[in-house]
Each structure stands twice: as structure tokens, then as C-alpha cells.
Amino acid sequence: MIVLSNNGWFIPSIEPTEQRLLLQYYSRKYGTTIYHSINMSPSYIIQNGKVIWEDKKSSEKGRTP
């Protein structure tokens, strides 16, 4: 599954964490891999409920790669 997010969260916000937890839950529940591309937070890949890769570069000052 491919998920694209246009996240314009107010800082500080729990929304990015809540979104990641929900995606981890559904990945585990349905046994799917989720590729999550985000413009204001690090993008990541979730497989079987675990984050297996995270783009550390895009976390610098909220910029995208």
C-alpha cells in the first residue's frame, strides 16, 4: 500500500505519532507493507507493524528529500 500525506501539523502536535501508530496497527492487522511518503516529516516503510526504514534526511528542519 502506498500512502501520501500532506502534513501541515501545528508544532507541537501528537498527530504524526498518532498517524504512525494507526498505520502500524493496520499493517499488522492486514499483514501489509505500507510505504508512507510525507512532506513535513520523515517518510518511512512499515512491514508487519514495524518501521523497517525511515528517511532520516527529511527530518532536518521539516524539509523533504
N, CA, C, O and CB atoms as a CASP TS submission, in Angstrom:
PFRMAT TS
TARGET T0000
AUTHOR 0000-0000-0000
METHOD Language model
MODEL 1
PARENT N/A
ATOM      1  N   MET     1       0.847  -1.157   0.000  1.00  0.00           N
ATOM      2  CA  MET     1       0.000   0.000   0.000  1.00  0.00           C
ATOM      3  C   MET     1       0.902   1.231   0.000  1.00  0.00           C
ATOM      4  O   MET     1       1.929   1.260   0.677  1.00  0.00           O
ATOM      5  CB  MET     1      -0.969  -0.009   1.216  1.00  0.00           C
ATOM      6  N   ILE     2       0.512   2.235  -0.757  1.00  0.00           N
ATOM      7  CA  ILE     2       1.249   3.494  -0.790  1.00  0.00           C
ATOM      8  C   ILE     2       0.370   4.569  -0.164  1.00  0.00           C
ATOM      9  O   ILE     2      -0.785   4.741  -0.552  1.00  0.00           O
ATOM     10  CB  ILE     2       1.663   3.880  -2.253  1.00  0.00           C
ATOM     11  N   VAL     3       0.923   5.291   0.808  1.00  0.00           N
ATOM     12  CA  VAL     3       0.189   6.349   1.495  1.00  0.00           C
ATOM     13  C   VAL     3       0.956   7.651   1.307  1.00  0.00           C
ATOM     14  O   VAL     3       2.150   7.722   1.599  1.00  0.00           O
ATOM     15  CB  VAL     3      -0.005   6.019   3.017  1.00  0.00           C
ATOM     16  N   LEU     4       0.269   8.681   0.819  1.00  0.00           N
ATOM     17  CA  LEU     4       0.864  10.010   0.667  1.00  0.00           C
ATOM     18  C   LEU     4       0.180  10.951   1.637  1.00  0.00           C
ATOM     19  O   LEU     4      -1.048  10.983   1.713  1.00  0.00           O
ATOM     20  CB  LEU     4       0.738  10.533  -0.799  1.00  0.00           C
ATOM     21  N   SER     5       0.966  11.720   2.383  1.00  0.00           N
ATOM     22  CA  SER     5       0.397  12.637   3.364  1.00  0.00           C
ATOM     23  C   SER     5       0.916  14.047   3.154  1.00  0.00           C
ATOM     24  O   SER     5       2.112  14.261   2.959  1.00  0.00           O
ATOM     25  CB  SER     5       0.710  12.169   4.780  1.00  0.00           C
ATOM     26  N   ASN     6       0.014  14.990   3.196  1.00  0.00           N
ATOM     27  CA  ASN     6       0.360  16.403   3.155  1.00  0.00           C
ATOM     28  C   ASN     6       0.177  16.931   4.579  1.00  0.00           C
ATOM     29  O   ASN     6      -0.841  17.541   4.906  1.00  0.00           O
ATOM     30  CB  ASN     6      -0.530  17.203   2.105  1.00  0.00           C
ATOM     31  N   ASN     7       1.164  16.689   5.399  1.00  0.00           N
ATOM     32  CA  ASN     7       1.053  17.004   6.822  1.00  0.00           C
ATOM     33  C   ASN     7       1.506  18.424   7.107  1.00  0.00           C
ATOM     34  O   ASN     7       2.688  18.747   6.989  1.00  0.00           O
ATOM     35  CB  ASN     7       1.871  16.020   7.650  1.00  0.00           C
ATOM     36  N   GLY     8       0.574  19.254   7.476  1.00  0.00           N
ATOM     37  CA  GLY     8       0.886  20.607   7.900  1.00  0.00           C
ATOM     38  C   GLY     8       0.519  20.764   9.368  1.00  0.00           C
ATOM     39  O   GLY     8      -0.281  21.629   9.727  1.00  0.00           O
ATOM     40  N   TRP     9       1.109  19.919  10.221  1.00  0.00           N
ATOM     41  CA  TRP     9       0.749  19.911  11.640  1.00  0.00           C
ATOM     42  C   TRP     9       1.240  21.172  12.334  1.00  0.00           C
ATOM     43  O   TRP     9       2.273  21.740  11.980  1.00  0.00           O
ATOM     44  CB  TRP     9       1.325  18.673  12.332  1.00  0.00           C
ATOM     45  N   PHE    10       0.480  21.589  13.321  1.00  0.00           N
ATOM     46  CA  PHE    10       0.954  22.647  14.204  1.00  0.00           C
ATOM     47  C   PHE    10       1.976  22.033  15.148  1.00  0.00           C
ATOM     48  O   PHE    10       1.839  20.876  15.546  1.00  0.00           O
ATOM     49  CB  PHE    10      -0.228  23.315  14.996  1.00  0.00           C
ATOM     50  N   ILE    11       2.989  22.791  15.505  1.00  0.00           N
ATOM     51  CA  ILE    11       4.045  22.267  16.378  1.00  0.00           C
ATOM     52  C   ILE    11       3.865  22.870  17.752  1.00  0.00           C
ATOM     53  O   ILE    11       3.715  24.089  17.830  1.00  0.00           O
ATOM     54  CB  ILE    11       5.469  22.582  15.814  1.00  0.00           C
ATOM     55  N   PRO    12       3.865  22.139  18.821  1.00  0.00           N
ATOM     56  CA  PRO    12       3.957  20.689  18.892  1.00  0.00           C
ATOM     57  C   PRO    12       2.602  20.029  18.627  1.00  0.00           C
ATOM     58  O   PRO    12       1.552  20.619  18.884  1.00  0.00           O
ATOM     59  CB  PRO    12       4.491  20.264  20.257  1.00  0.00           C
ATOM     60  N   SER    13       2.639  18.804  18.112  1.00  0.00           N
ATOM     61  CA  SER    13       1.420  18.061  17.806  1.00  0.00           C
ATOM     62  C   SER    13       1.672  16.567  17.973  1.00  0.00           C
ATOM     63  O   SER    13       2.767  16.074  17.704  1.00  0.00           O
ATOM     64  CB  SER    13       0.931  18.372  16.373  1.00  0.00           C
ATOM     65  N   ILE    14       0.652  15.866  18.415  1.00  0.00           N
ATOM     66  CA  ILE    14       0.755  14.404  18.541  1.00  0.00           C
ATOM     67  C   ILE    14       0.267  13.718  17.265  1.00  0.00           C
ATOM     68  O   ILE    14       0.342  12.494  17.159  1.00  0.00           O
ATOM     69  CB  ILE    14      -0.061  13.905  19.759  1.00  0.00           C
ATOM     70  N   GLU    15      -0.227  14.482  16.306  1.00  0.00           N
ATOM     71  CA  GLU    15      -0.810  13.904  15.092  1.00  0.00           C
ATOM     72  C   GLU    15       0.147  13.008  14.306  1.00  0.00           C
ATOM     73  O   GLU    15      -0.271  11.927  13.891  1.00  0.00           O
ATOM     74  CB  GLU    15      -1.290  15.005  14.201  1.00  0.00           C
ATOM     75  N   PRO    16       1.426  13.397  14.072  1.00  0.00           N
ATOM     76  CA  PRO    16       2.310  12.491  13.336  1.00  0.00           C
ATOM     77  C   PRO    16       2.495  11.145  14.055  1.00  0.00           C
ATOM     78  O   PRO    16       2.539  10.097  13.411  1.00  0.00           O
ATOM     79  CB  PRO    16       3.669  13.153  13.124  1.00  0.00           C
ATOM     80  N   THR    17       2.602  11.181  15.380  1.00  0.00           N
ATOM     81  CA  THR    17       2.748   9.949  16.161  1.00  0.00           C
ATOM     82  C   THR    17       1.482   9.115  16.086  1.00  0.00           C
ATOM     83  O   THR    17       1.544   7.897  15.919  1.00  0.00           O
ATOM     84  CB  THR    17       3.082  10.270  17.624  1.00  0.00           C
ATOM     85  N   GLU    18       0.336   9.766  16.208  1.00  0.00           N
ATOM     86  CA  GLU    18      -0.944   9.056  16.118  1.00  0.00           C
ATOM     87  C   GLU    18      -1.117   8.414  14.735  1.00  0.00           C
ATOM     88  O   GLU    18      -1.579   7.278  14.628  1.00  0.00           O
ATOM     89  CB  GLU    18      -2.116  10.022  16.407  1.00  0.00           C
ATOM     90  N   GLN    19      -0.753   9.132  13.701  1.00  0.00           N
ATOM     91  CA  GLN    19      -0.857   8.613  12.344  1.00  0.00           C
ATOM     92  C   GLN    19       0.037   7.385  12.167  1.00  0.00           C
ATOM     93  O   GLN    19      -0.386   6.387  11.585  1.00  0.00           O
ATOM     94  CB  GLN    19      -0.483   9.700  11.322  1.00  0.00           C
ATOM     95  N   ARG    20       1.272   7.460  12.670  1.00  0.00           N
ATOM     96  CA  ARG    20       2.197   6.325  12.545  1.00  0.00           C
ATOM     97  C   ARG    20       1.675   5.109  13.298  1.00  0.00           C
ATOM     98  O   ARG    20       1.743   3.990  12.790  1.00  0.00           O
ATOM     99  CB  ARG    20       3.591   6.706  13.069  1.00  0.00           C
ATOM    100  N   LEU    21       1.155   5.316  14.503  1.00  0.00           N
ATOM    101  CA  LEU    21       0.626   4.192  15.282  1.00  0.00           C
ATOM    102  C   LEU    21      -0.557   3.524  14.580  1.00  0.00           C
ATOM    103  O   LEU    21      -0.671   2.299  14.586  1.00  0.00           O
ATOM    104  CB  LEU    21       0.201   4.669  16.673  1.00  0.00           C
ATOM    105  N   LEU    22      -1.434   4.325  13.977  1.00  0.00           N
ATOM    106  CA  LEU    22      -2.555   3.754  13.232  1.00  0.00           C
ATOM    107  C   LEU    22      -2.081   2.941  12.026  1.00  0.00           C
ATOM    108  O   LEU    22      -2.600   1.857  11.758  1.00  0.00           O
ATOM    109  CB  LEU    22      -3.497   4.863  12.772  1.00  0.00           C
ATOM    110  N   LEU    23      -1.096   3.468  11.306  1.00  0.00           N
ATOM    111  CA  LEU    23      -0.566   2.730  10.157  1.00  0.00           C
ATOM    112  C   LEU    23       0.120   1.439  10.597  1.00  0.00           C
ATOM    113  O   LEU    23       0.011   0.418   9.919  1.00  0.00           O
ATOM    114  CB  LEU    23       0.417   3.603   9.370  1.00  0.00           C
ATOM    115  N   GLN    24       0.825   1.479  11.726  1.00  0.00           N
ATOM    116  CA  GLN    24       1.452   0.260  12.248  1.00  0.00           C
ATOM    117  C   GLN    24       0.388  -0.767  12.625  1.00  0.00           C
ATOM    118  O   GLN    24       0.551  -1.958  12.363  1.00  0.00           O
ATOM    119  CB  GLN    24       2.340   0.583  13.473  1.00  0.00           C
ATOM    120  N   TYR    25      -0.693  -0.310  13.233  1.00  0.00           N
ATOM    121  CA  TYR    25      -1.785  -1.205  13.618  1.00  0.00           C
ATOM    122  C   TYR    25      -2.385  -1.887  12.380  1.00  0.00           C
ATOM    123  O   TYR    25      -2.537  -3.109  12.356  1.00  0.00           O
ATOM    124  CB  TYR    25      -2.879  -0.423  14.383  1.00  0.00           C
ATOM    125  N   TYR    26      -2.724  -1.098  11.358  1.00  0.00           N
ATOM    126  CA  TYR    26      -3.347  -1.675  10.171  1.00  0.00           C
ATOM    127  C   TYR    26      -2.376  -2.549   9.382  1.00  0.00           C
ATOM    128  O   TYR    26      -2.792  -3.536   8.776  1.00  0.00           O
ATOM    129  CB  TYR    26      -3.887  -0.573   9.280  1.00  0.00           C
ATOM    130  N   SER    27      -1.101  -2.205   9.379  1.00  0.00           N
ATOM    131  CA  SER    27      -0.104  -3.054   8.739  1.00  0.00           C
ATOM    132  C   SER    27      -0.047  -4.428   9.411  1.00  0.00           C
ATOM    133  O   SER    27       0.022  -5.459   8.743  1.00  0.00           O
ATOM    134  CB  SER    27       1.276  -2.381   8.781  1.00  0.00           C
ATOM    135  N   ARG    28      -0.078  -4.418  10.727  1.00  0.00           N
ATOM    136  CA  ARG    28      -0.050  -5.680  11.481  1.00  0.00           C
ATOM    137  C   ARG    28      -1.350  -6.449  11.281  1.00  0.00           C
ATOM    138  O   ARG    28      -1.327  -7.659  11.055  1.00  0.00           O
ATOM    139  CB  ARG    28       0.184  -5.414  12.986  1.00  0.00           C
ATOM    140  N   LYS    29      -2.475  -5.760  11.362  1.00  0.00           N
ATOM    141  CA  LYS    29      -3.789  -6.408  11.254  1.00  0.00           C
ATOM    142  C   LYS    29      -3.978  -7.090   9.900  1.00  0.00           C
ATOM    143  O   LYS    29      -4.472  -8.215   9.832  1.00  0.00           O
ATOM    144  CB  LYS    29      -4.901  -5.383  11.475  1.00  0.00           C
ATOM    145  N   TYR    30      -3.585  -6.408   8.826  1.00  0.00           N
ATOM    146  CA  TYR    30      -3.814  -6.944   7.485  1.00  0.00           C
ATOM    147  C   TYR    30      -2.568  -7.559   6.842  1.00  0.00           C
ATOM    148  O   TYR    30      -2.624  -8.016   5.701  1.00  0.00           O
ATOM    149  CB  TYR    30      -4.339  -5.856   6.600  1.00  0.00           C
ATOM    150  N   GLY    31      -1.450  -7.572   7.564  1.00  0.00           N
ATOM    151  CA  GLY    31      -0.225  -8.185   7.059  1.00  0.00           C
ATOM    152  C   GLY    31       0.293  -7.529   5.780  1.00  0.00           C
ATOM    153  O   GLY    31       0.760  -8.210   4.868  1.00  0.00           O
ATOM    154  N   THR    32       0.205  -6.209   5.723  1.00  0.00           N
ATOM    155  CA  THR    32       0.609  -5.493   4.516  1.00  0.00           C
ATOM    156  C   THR    32       1.828  -4.611   4.773  1.00  0.00           C
ATOM    157  O   THR    32       2.135  -4.267   5.915  1.00  0.00           O
ATOM    158  CB  THR    32      -0.547  -4.645   3.991  1.00  0.00           C
ATOM    159  N   THR    33       2.503  -4.260   3.708  1.00  0.00           N
ATOM    160  CA  THR    33       3.615  -3.312   3.765  1.00  0.00           C
ATOM    161  C   THR    33       3.075  -1.949   3.351  1.00  0.00           C
ATOM    162  O   THR    33       2.350  -1.840   2.362  1.00  0.00           O
ATOM    163  CB  THR    33       4.812  -3.762   2.841  1.00  0.00           C
ATOM    164  N   ILE    34       3.425  -0.916   4.100  1.00  0.00           N
ATOM    165  CA  ILE    34       2.954   0.437   3.825  1.00  0.00           C
ATOM    166  C   ILE    34       4.161   1.332   3.561  1.00  0.00           C
ATOM    167  O   ILE    34       5.070   1.434   4.385  1.00  0.00           O
ATOM    168  CB  ILE    34       2.099   0.988   5.009  1.00  0.00           C
ATOM    169  N   TYR    35       4.150   1.973   2.403  1.00  0.00           N
ATOM    170  CA  TYR    35       5.154   2.961   2.039  1.00  0.00           C
ATOM    171  C   TYR    35       4.514   4.324   2.282  1.00  0.00           C
ATOM    172  O   TYR    35       3.604   4.717   1.552  1.00  0.00           O
ATOM    173  CB  TYR    35       5.640   2.793   0.536  1.00  0.00           C
ATOM    174  N   HIS    36       4.976   5.044   3.292  1.00  0.00           N
ATOM    175  CA  HIS    36       4.349   6.310   3.677  1.00  0.00           C
ATOM    176  C   HIS    36       5.276   7.464   3.332  1.00  0.00           C
ATOM    177  O   HIS    36       6.334   7.627   3.940  1.00  0.00           O
ATOM    178  CB  HIS    36       4.006   6.322   5.188  1.00  0.00           C
ATOM    179  N   SER    37       4.873   8.261   2.355  1.00  0.00           N
ATOM    180  CA  SER    37       5.632   9.431   1.934  1.00  0.00           C
ATOM    181  C   SER    37       4.965  10.674   2.507  1.00  0.00           C
ATOM    182  O   SER    37       3.771  10.899   2.312  1.00  0.00           O
ATOM    183  CB  SER    37       5.727   9.513   0.381  1.00  0.00           C
ATOM    184  N   ILE    38       5.756  11.480   3.219  1.00  0.00           N
ATOM    185  CA  ILE    38       5.223  12.629   3.936  1.00  0.00           C
ATOM    186  C   ILE    38       6.042  13.856   3.578  1.00  0.00           C
ATOM    187  O   ILE    38       7.263  13.774   3.443  1.00  0.00           O
ATOM    188  CB  ILE    38       5.230  12.387   5.465  1.00  0.00           C
ATOM    189  N   ASN    39       5.371  15.003   3.421  1.00  0.00           N
ATOM    190  CA  ASN    39       6.113  16.199   3.027  1.00  0.00           C
ATOM    191  C   ASN    39       6.668  17.008   4.197  1.00  0.00           C
ATOM    192  O   ASN    39       7.592  17.793   3.985  1.00  0.00           O
ATOM    193  CB  ASN    39       5.233  17.075   2.207  1.00  0.00           C
ATOM    194  N   MET    40       6.157  16.859   5.418  1.00  0.00           N
ATOM    195  CA  MET    40       6.635  17.682   6.535  1.00  0.00           C
ATOM    196  C   MET    40       7.239  16.860   7.677  1.00  0.00           C
ATOM    197  O   MET    40       7.527  17.404   8.743  1.00  0.00           O
ATOM    198  CB  MET    40       5.496  18.518   7.072  1.00  0.00           C
ATOM    199  N   SER    41       7.429  15.575   7.467  1.00  0.00           N
ATOM    200  CA  SER    41       8.002  14.668   8.467  1.00  0.00           C
ATOM    201  C   SER    41       8.807  13.616   7.717  1.00  0.00           C
ATOM    202  O   SER    41       8.693  13.505   6.496  1.00  0.00           O
ATOM    203  CB  SER    41       6.883  14.001   9.367  1.00  0.00           C
ATOM    204  N   PRO    42       9.619  12.841   8.433  1.00  0.00           N
ATOM    205  CA  PRO    42      10.360  11.773   7.752  1.00  0.00           C
ATOM    206  C   PRO    42       9.406  10.736   7.155  1.00  0.00           C
ATOM    207  O   PRO    42       8.450  10.319   7.810  1.00  0.00           O
ATOM    208  CB  PRO    42      11.337  11.092   8.729  1.00  0.00           C
ATOM    209  N   SER    43       9.668  10.321   5.911  1.00  0.00           N
ATOM    210  CA  SER    43       8.918   9.236   5.288  1.00  0.00           C
ATOM    211  C   SER    43       9.430   7.917   5.847  1.00  0.00           C
ATOM    212  O   SER    43      10.552   7.846   6.349  1.00  0.00           O
ATOM    213  CB  SER    43       9.049   9.275   3.732  1.00  0.00           C
ATOM    214  N   TYR    44       8.603   6.859   5.762  1.00  0.00           N
ATOM    215  CA  TYR    44       9.020   5.570   6.308  1.00  0.00           C
ATOM    216  C   TYR    44       8.269   4.422   5.653  1.00  0.00           C
ATOM    217  O   TYR    44       7.271   4.619   4.960  1.00  0.00           O
ATOM    218  CB  TYR    44       8.805   5.539   7.814  1.00  0.00           C
ATOM    219  N   ILE    45       8.780   3.211   5.892  1.00  0.00           N
ATOM    220  CA  ILE    45       8.150   1.976   5.421  1.00  0.00           C
ATOM    221  C   ILE    45       7.805   1.140   6.638  1.00  0.00           C
ATOM    222  O   ILE    45       8.631   0.954   7.532  1.00  0.00           O
ATOM    223  CB  ILE    45       9.083   1.186   4.438  1.00  0.00           C
ATOM    224  N   ILE    46       6.568   0.633   6.666  1.00  0.00           N
ATOM    225  CA  ILE    46       6.106  -0.226   7.759  1.00  0.00           C
ATOM    226  C   ILE    46       5.793  -1.594   7.182  1.00  0.00           C
ATOM    227  O   ILE    46       5.108  -1.711   6.167  1.00  0.00           O
ATOM    228  CB  ILE    46       4.852   0.381   8.480  1.00  0.00           C
ATOM    229  N   GLN    47       6.302  -2.629   7.840  1.00  0.00           N
ATOM    230  CA  GLN    47       6.025  -4.003   7.413  1.00  0.00           C
ATOM    231  C   GLN    47       5.673  -4.823   8.638  1.00  0.00           C
ATOM    232  O   GLN    47       6.442  -4.876   9.598  1.00  0.00           O
ATOM    233  CB  GLN    47       7.243  -4.625   6.657  1.00  0.00           C
ATOM    234  N   ASN    48       4.510  -5.466   8.609  1.00  0.00           N
ATOM    235  CA  ASN    48       4.018  -6.270   9.740  1.00  0.00           C
ATOM    236  C   ASN    48       4.034  -5.490  11.051  1.00  0.00           C
ATOM    237  O   ASN    48       4.385  -6.037  12.096  1.00  0.00           O
ATOM    238  CB  ASN    48       4.858  -7.536   9.889  1.00  0.00           C
ATOM    239  N   GLY    49       3.659  -4.227  10.998  1.00  0.00           N
ATOM    240  CA  GLY    49       3.528  -3.424  12.203  1.00  0.00           C
ATOM    241  C   GLY    49       4.804  -2.799  12.717  1.00  0.00           C
ATOM    242  O   GLY    49       4.787  -2.144  13.759  1.00  0.00           O
ATOM    243  N   LYS    50       5.922  -2.982  12.010  1.00  0.00           N
ATOM    244  CA  LYS    50       7.192  -2.419  12.469  1.00  0.00           C
ATOM    245  C   LYS    50       7.763  -1.491  11.395  1.00  0.00           C
ATOM    246  O   LYS    50       7.685  -1.771  10.199  1.00  0.00           O
ATOM    247  CB  LYS    50       8.205  -3.547  12.810  1.00  0.00           C
ATOM    248  N   VAL    51       8.340  -0.378  11.859  1.00  0.00           N
ATOM    249  CA  VAL    51       9.007   0.533  10.925  1.00  0.00           C
ATOM    250  C   VAL    51      10.325  -0.117  10.537  1.00  0.00           C
ATOM    251  O   VAL    51      11.190  -0.338  11.385  1.00  0.00           O
ATOM    252  CB  VAL    51       9.233   1.968  11.557  1.00  0.00           C
ATOM    253  N   ILE    52      10.477  -0.424   9.245  1.00  0.00           N
ATOM    254  CA  ILE    52      11.706  -1.086   8.797  1.00  0.00           C
ATOM    255  C   ILE    52      12.674  -0.123   8.121  1.00  0.00           C
ATOM    256  O   ILE    52      13.837  -0.465   7.905  1.00  0.00           O
ATOM    257  CB  ILE    52      11.369  -2.213   7.845  1.00  0.00           C
ATOM    258  N   TRP    53      12.202   1.088   7.782  1.00  0.00           N
ATOM    259  CA  TRP    53      13.068   2.104   7.187  1.00  0.00           C
ATOM    260  C   TRP    53      12.466   3.472   7.442  1.00  0.00           C
ATOM    261  O   TRP    53      11.250   3.646   7.370  1.00  0.00           O
ATOM    262  CB  TRP    53      13.259   1.861   5.665  1.00  0.00           C
ATOM    263  N   GLU    54      13.321   4.447   7.742  1.00  0.00           N
ATOM    264  CA  GLU    54      12.869   5.826   7.929  1.00  0.00           C
ATOM    265  C   GLU    54      13.870   6.762   7.279  1.00  0.00           C
ATOM    266  O   GLU    54      15.080   6.584   7.421  1.00  0.00           O
ATOM    267  CB  GLU    54      12.693   6.166   9.437  1.00  0.00           C
ATOM    268  N   ASP    55      13.367   7.753   6.571  1.00  0.00           N
ATOM    269  CA  ASP    55      14.210   8.730   5.894  1.00  0.00           C
ATOM    270  C   ASP    55      14.695   9.759   6.899  1.00  0.00           C
ATOM    271  O   ASP    55      13.971  10.700   7.222  1.00  0.00           O
ATOM    272  CB  ASP    55      13.449   9.413   4.735  1.00  0.00           C
ATOM    273  N   LYS    56      15.894   9.592   7.388  1.00  0.00           N
ATOM    274  CA  LYS    56      16.444  10.498   8.408  1.00  0.00           C
ATOM    275  C   LYS    56      16.746  11.876   7.846  1.00  0.00           C
ATOM    276  O   LYS    56      16.700  12.860   8.585  1.00  0.00           O
ATOM    277  CB  LYS    56      17.709   9.908   9.008  1.00  0.00           C
ATOM    278  N   LYS    57      17.057  11.975   6.536  1.00  0.00           N
ATOM    279  CA  LYS    57      17.417  13.265   5.947  1.00  0.00           C
ATOM    280  C   LYS    57      16.264  14.255   5.967  1.00  0.00           C
ATOM    281  O   LYS    57      16.481  15.445   6.193  1.00  0.00           O
ATOM    282  CB  LYS    57      17.890  13.070   4.526  1.00  0.00           C
ATOM    283  N   SER    58      15.033  13.782   5.735  1.00  0.00           N
ATOM    284  CA  SER    58      13.917  14.719   5.636  1.00  0.00           C
ATOM    285  C   SER    58      13.479  15.257   6.985  1.00  0.00           C
ATOM    286  O   SER    58      12.652  16.167   7.040  1.00  0.00           O
ATOM    287  CB  SER    58      12.754  14.056   4.962  1.00  0.00           C
ATOM    288  N   SER    59      14.009  14.723   8.071  1.00  0.00           N
ATOM    289  CA  SER    59      13.627  15.216   9.393  1.00  0.00           C
ATOM    290  C   SER    59      14.365  16.521   9.727  1.00  0.00           C
ATOM    291  O   SER    59      14.001  17.217  10.675  1.00  0.00           O
ATOM    292  CB  SER    59      13.922  14.148  10.465  1.00  0.00           C
ATOM    293  N   GLU    60      15.397  16.846   8.949  1.00  0.00           N
ATOM    294  CA  GLU    60      16.148  18.082   9.193  1.00  0.00           C
ATOM    295  C   GLU    60      15.290  19.279   8.806  1.00  0.00           C
ATOM    296  O   GLU    60      15.040  19.519   7.624  1.00  0.00           O
ATOM    297  CB  GLU    60      17.488  18.089   8.401  1.00  0.00           C
ATOM    298  N   LYS    61      14.840  20.031   9.815  1.00  0.00           N
ATOM    299  CA  LYS    61      14.065  21.251   9.616  1.00  0.00           C
ATOM    300  C   LYS    61      12.806  21.030   8.798  1.00  0.00           C
ATOM    301  O   LYS    61      12.328  21.962   8.153  1.00  0.00           O
ATOM    302  CB  LYS    61      14.912  22.288   8.951  1.00  0.00           C
ATOM    303  N   GLY    62      12.252  19.816   8.807  1.00  0.00           N
ATOM    304  CA  GLY    62      10.991  19.547   8.146  1.00  0.00           C
ATOM    305  C   GLY    62      11.030  19.610   6.629  1.00  0.00           C
ATOM    306  O   GLY    62       9.996  19.802   5.989  1.00  0.00           O
ATOM    307  N   ARG    63      12.232  19.448   6.039  1.00  0.00           N
ATOM    308  CA  ARG    63      12.299  19.525   4.586  1.00  0.00           C
ATOM    309  C   ARG    63      12.176  18.140   3.988  1.00  0.00           C
ATOM    310  O   ARG    63      12.454  17.139   4.649  1.00  0.00           O
ATOM    311  CB  ARG    63      13.602  20.190   4.133  1.00  0.00           C
ATOM    312  N   THR    64      11.765  18.089   2.755  1.00  0.00           N
ATOM    313  CA  THR    64      11.620  16.814   2.067  1.00  0.00           C
ATOM    314  C   THR    64      12.870  16.553   1.247  1.00  0.00           C
ATOM    315  O   THR    64      13.578  17.489   0.875  1.00  0.00           O
ATOM    316  CB  THR    64      10.357  16.800   1.170  1.00  0.00           C
ATOM    317  N   PRO    65      13.148  15.275   0.960  1.00  0.00           N
ATOM    318  CA  PRO    65      14.361  14.953   0.182  1.00  0.00           C
ATOM    319  C   PRO    65      14.269  15.430  -1.248  1.00  0.00           C
ATOM    320  O   PRO    65      15.204  15.236  -2.024  1.00  0.00           O
ATOM    321  CB  PRO    65      14.615  13.461   0.194  1.00  0.00           C
TER
END
